[in-house]
Amino acid sequence: MIAESILYFRKRIASPVIDCVRAYYKRMMSLPDSPKKIAQGVALGFAFDFLPIPIISIPLSYLVARLARCNPAAAVCTVIFFKLAVPFFYTINLFVGRAILGDLPGPDIQFAGGTVMSNFLAGLVEHGYPFLLGSVINAVLAWFIVYALLIYIIRRKQRRGA
């Protein structure tokens, strides 16, 4: 019974996820740009998913990548690839912010209307300053960690290939 469950998980859930990650990795490594610019673009895209800017994070990551002179395709693909992990990232933001600031409430702002954007902004304000501080800290840390990891992987790959 347990062996069947493990086999089912491996075939139906883990294999497609692993295949998707491999395809994404191959696509990023085949981009026609310098490895440094690709790594910067991927790191930028990953960091953007920590920031509380839904929907517009995709075009915004493209614009910021162009301004920062890193690979915009890598940034946009990474933002899209990690969109399903955003709720997990937001939870981490809240934990980090509360660990630093405690349970400091946000400003008392009322948003008119029942639009999606006003509901989202009301939710952000409800979580307050700890969430916003956590998102900035996590975005910066994510950028540095992903960039350093990718540069290490690329250099190691170049040494093996040379």
Long-range contacts (C-beta under 8 A, 24 or more apart in sequence): 24-77, 24-81, 27-77, 28-74, 28-77, 28-78, 29-154, 31-71, 31-73, 31-74, 33-71, 33-74, 35-150, 35-151, 35-154, 35-158, 36-151, 37-69, 37-70, 37-71, 37-74, 38-70, 38-71, 38-74, 38-150, 38-154, 39-146, 39-147, 39-150, 39-151, 39-154, 40-65, 40-68, 40-70, 40-71, 40-74, 40-147, 41-65, 41-70, 41-71, 41-72, 41-73, 41-74, 41-75, 41-78, 42-71, 42-74, 42-75, 42-78, 42-146, 42-147, 42-150, 43-142, 43-143, 43-144, 43-146, 43-147, 43-150, 44-68, 44-70, 44-74, 44-75, 44-78, 44-143, 45-74, 45-75, 45-76, 45-77, 45-78, 45-79, 45-81, 45-82, 46-78, 46-79, 46-82, 46-142, 46-143, 46-146, 47-139, 47-140, 47-142, 47-143, 47-146, 48-75, 48-79, 48-139, 49-78, 49-79, 49-82, 49-83, 49-85, 49-86, 49-89, 50-89, 50-92, 50-93, 50-135, 50-138, 50-139, 50-142, 51-135, 51-136, 51-139, 52-90, 52-93, 52-124, 52-131, 52-132, 52-135, 54-86, 54-120, 89-138, 90-131, 90-135, 92-134, 92-138, 93-131, 93-134, 93-135, 93-138, 94-127, 94-130, 94-131, 94-134, 95-134, 96-133, 96-134, 96-137, 96-138, 97-127, 97-129, 97-130, 97-131, 97-132, 97-133, 97-134, 97-135, 97-137, 98-130, 98-134, 100-130, 100-133, 100-134, 100-137, 101-129, 101-130, 101-133, 102-130, 103-130, 104-128, 104-129, 104-130, 106-131
